[in-house]
Structure formats: C-alpha cells, structure tokens
Amino acid sequence: VIKASSRDTIRNLAEVNADVLGLFEEAADDLIAQHDGDAKMALCKTLAYLSGQYKQVLEARSLLNGQQGCVTFQIQLEKPFYSVSLIWNILRRHLPEDMSHQVKGMRAFKDMTGACFDLPDDNSQRVIDIFANLAEQQ
C-alpha cells in the first residue's frame, strides 16, 4: 500500500508547475544539508512523511482480511482451473508440510486462472525463495 502511494505521489509530481519550485529551493537545500548531502535519504524521508507512515515500520497485514502478521500471496496460472484443489496441490507439493498447513483464506480469482491466500509473515521470505527457485528451474 505504501509503495503504491509513493508511486501515485511520483506520478502526481508531473503536475507541479516549474514556476513554484523556487519557493522550495532553500528548504530543499536545508533538508539535504541536514542529511550530510545525501539527497536520496532526504527524499526518502520526505516521501515517508508525506505517506503518513514515518513513525514505525508497518506490520504485515493480510490484503484479504486485514489480519496483522499475515502476508497475502497469489499464484497465477496460464490456463483456468476448475477447483482451488489444484492450487492446494501445488502448495503441498512445493512447500514444507508445516508451512502448507498454515495457509489461510484461499480465494480463487473470478476467471479461475489463479488464487490468493495468506501465510504468516515469518514464512513470507521462505515462500518467495521457494517459488523463485522453482521459476529459475523452468
């Protein structure tokens, strides 16, 4: 959500009239100086502040139901399937048993070409690594 908000902000920057930029030059110079000349750090902090997410890192939340500590994944297939049991079989085949038992909230896409589901956040990087490795093998 934060990344999407940042992309929207960047897209909206195209609307800024160049004539108003002079009003912000001194503040921009001060901000960069406060960060020892690191303009990227100054810009990152500015974007974080503008997003409203600057006090602490967001805890992972499910995109399906908002549950804290969960991450939503999606599996997309080239052809439609008839039942989410196909997705369950894929997960059981490639994930460790203890991890596949933690899958929650499986939902098929309307066009039946994929599904999304939640897993606890502490497993997220491992799932990403497993499926990235599978993709490299193909």
N, C-alpha and C positions, 0 to 999 in steps of 0.2 A: 504494500500500500504506500509506504514511504517512497519507494523507488518510483512508483507511478506518479505520485505527487511531484517529485523532483523533475520527472520528465515533462509533466504538464507545465511546471514553472519555467523550465528551459524553453519550451515551445512558445510560451507567452512572452518571453523576452524579445521576440521578434517585433512585438507591438510597441516597444519602448522607443519613443521619439529621441533621436540623437541630440536634439537641442536641449533636453533636460539633463543630460549626463554631466554637464559642467557643475551642476548643483551638488553632485555627489563625489566629485574628484577628491576633495580634501578629506572627506570621511573615508573614502576608499584607501587613500594613502595612509591615513592614520591606522586603519584596520590592518593593512599589510605590514606596517611598521610594528604593530603590536605582536605580530606573528613572525618577527625576525625576517621579514622579507618573503615569507612563504605565502605567495598569493593563493596557491591551491588550498592550503589549510584555512586561510581567511574566507575563501569562497565556500568551502565545505561547512564551516561553522555558520556562515550566513544562511546557507540553504537549510541546515538543520534547524536554525532558529525560525526561519520562515515556515518550515513544515510543522512547527509546534512540538516536535519531538527532539528536544535538546537537553533534557534533564537526566534521562536514563535511557538505556537501550530497551527497545520494545521486547517484551517476552513474546515468544512464538504463540500464534493463535491459529486455530483452525479456520479456514475460509468457508467451511461448510456450516459450522455452528458457533464459531467464536470461542470455543473451549481453549483456555490457556494451556500452554505446554504441548500443543499438538501442531503438526505441520501437515498441510494438505498436499498430496501428490496426485498426479494424473498420469494415466497410461493411455496413449493414443495408438490405435491400430489402423492399418491401411484399409481394411475391409470391415464392414459391420459384423457384429456377432449377435447371437440370439439370447445369450444369458450371461450375467456377470460371473457365472461359474468359470467361464474362460479366464477372466481376469484373476479370480481367486486361484486358479490352477497355475497361472503364470507366477503369481506371488509365491505360492507354496513351492514351486519348482526352484525359484532363484533366491529366495530369502531364507535365512535360518528359521527353523521352526518356531523358536521363541519370538522372533520378530513378526512372522506372519500371523501369529495368534494375537498380536497387538493391533492389527489393522481394524479400524472402526469406520462406520458410516459410509460404506461403499455405495456409490451412486453412479449408475450408467448415464452416459450422455444421451440426449434425446435421439440423436441419429445412430446410436448404438455402435459408434466407432471408437469408443473409449470409456473410461470411468475415472472417477476421482475417489480418494479415500484419505483418511487421517492415520497418522502414526505419531507416537510420542516424539517430541523434538530431539531427545537424546539419541534417537536412532536415525535421524534425518541424513547426516553426512554418510553414514554407512550405506543407506539405501541408495543415495546418489552415486557413491563409489561403485556399488554392485552393478547398477544399471549402466553406468558409464563404461565399465569394463566389458559388459555384455555388448554394448554398442560398438566398441572398438574391435571386438572379435568378429563382428559381422561384416 
